Amino acid sequence: MSALSKNLGLCCAILAGSHGLPAFAQKNSAPIYQDPFDLGAGGASLTRASQVGVLFSNPALLAYGGGFHRWLGTEFSVLSNRESIETVRGVITGSGGEDDASAESTEGTEEGSETADFVEKIFDDPVHIGWGSTLAWITSLGGFSVFSRFEPDLRARQFGATGLPEVRFRAESYHGAIAGTSLRTPWRWLAFGAAAKYLYVSEPDIAVEITDEAKIAELSSPDFVQNLASHNTGVGLDGSVLAFFQGRRVDYSFAGKIDDIGDTKLSGEQNPESFRQVMSAGAAITFHTGADALHLALDMRDIGEVYGEPLYKRVHAGAKLTLRTWVGLSAGIHHGYPSFGAEVDLILLRLSATSWTREMSNTPGLDTRRIWLVSLSAGI
């Protein structure tokens, strides 16, 4: 058996087992889905969001913009950190150049050493990959979308809970549907928004000691494989408001958002916690001409600190530059690190590329992932 197949088998075993454990530790103050262009702007999207991201960031934004029909189509994205690519390349090319005879004679030794080599690799180069997709229809009155996002993260730690080396697997698996609407008041500068969502969620967080071969074997059993589908479900409600003051060359925007009003209760086999109610606020200034615009935004997420995140993870700042409506550039600060993105709108197709840094811990610089994402949207 090749090194690649055995190491992938180890990953699958950890993945299979993790879905059967009652661990909910990944949800934070950020929306469960964000448009790639918005992520490039540091995730500051309360006062201006792109495409289907409006439903998740601030549905009150639906009331502003030209025309009734905004978007009907689908989007698909893939992401990875740089180390993931290097790790996979090392696994594929890591087998030695031995002849068949010597390979057979050392097969038993190689099985253990290849797994050890893989674990040693992810001590320094954690694996973070993922994908996301949406199918949506967005109008000036409301919108609807089905969505799916899955991001697993795998890394080895020298000292785990018991002081021994371990492999830790975490993931965010968010799927479901969302419907939002907006209401413009008699004051043209003020609008309210609301969104209802059905969630199908799993957030595994599991640690396996490297020396615990029995545990790894248990994780690969059929019982654990069956738990791959044991997600938790729930229905939630978001509310938002937007004050938009439009000028001839300069606009001002102020936004407020409450995610998961009254907490979103989740139920299922994993005995999960609720998604907690979160209050956020944002402000922005936009400089524009007839076809070009520069949007500068600052968001403060989770004002009440209900998720206990440090300030640098709750403050998002960024800029979005659109040129002639078909070229966009974004840049910002996400988790205290620079982010950037670009997109090209070809009428029926939209291509996006984005990079940002995510801090997996609550300590700056302790456990970071530099993530690269590419996205393709098709629709009208």
C-alpha positions, 0 to 999 in steps of 0.5 A: 500500500502506498504512503499516500493511501495509508496517510489518507486512510488515517485522515479519513479515520479521524474524519469519520470518528470526529463526526460522532463526537459531541464537540461544538467549538468552532462557531464564532462571531463571523457569519456562517457564509461570506462572499470571497470578495468580502473576505478580501476586504477583511470580512467587513460586510455589514454596510456592503456585501457582495452577491449572495453574501447580503443575505448572511451579512445584512439583509437590510442591504437588499433595499438599496441598489438599482433594479428589481433583479440582482442575481440568479445563479450559483457559486462554487469555491475551493480553499487551502492554506499553502502548507496543505499543498506542500504536505500533499506534495510531500506525501505523494513524492515521499516514497523512497526509490527502493526496488520491489524486493526491498520494499516487500521485506520492509513493508511492515516497518514502512507502514509505521514510518510512513504514518510517522512521517506524515504526522511529523509533517503536519507538526510544522505544516497543518492541513486546512482545506475546504469548499463552499457553494451556493444557489441563490436568487436575489432581488431588491425585495428579498432573496433565497439561497441554499448553501454548503460550506465544509472546512476541515483542519488537521494538525499535530501537536507536540503536547496534547491534553495528556502531555503526549503528542497528538493529532487534532482534527477540527471542522466546520460543516455548515449547510442549509437554506436562508431566506431574507427580506428588507423593508424600506421605511418612509424615510428613504435613508432607513431600512430594516432587514430580516432573514430566517435560516434552516441549518444542518451543522456539524463542528467536530473537534477531536484529538487522538494521541499518536501512540494510541493505535487502538483509538485510531482503529476504533475511529475507522470502525463501521459504527463511526463511519455511520456517524458521518451523517449525524449532523445537528439541525436548527432554525434561526432568525437574524435581524438588521438595520441600515442607515444609508445617506447618499450624496452626489459623490460621497455616501455614509452608511451605518449598520446594526445586526443581531445574529441568532435572535434568542439563540438558535437552538440545535438538536441532534445526535451530537447534543450540541450547544446553541448558536448564541445571539450576537450583536454587531455594528458597522460604519462606512464611507463610500466615494463614487463617480458614475461607474467607480466606487471606493468603499471604506468599512469598519465592523465590530462583531459580537459587541457583547463578547458572548463567544469570548473572542479577543478584540483583534478577532472581532474588529474587521476593516477593509476597502472595496474598489469597483471599476466600471462595475466589472473589476473589483479589488479588495483589501483589509485586516482580518484577525489582525493580518492583511487580506486581499482579493480581486474579482472580474465580472464577465456578465454571466461568469464571475471569477474571484481570488482571495487570501486572508489569515485565520487565527485558530486560537485566541492568541495572536500568532500561535496557530495561524492559517494563511488561506487562499481561495478561488471562486467561480460564479455563473448566473444572471 
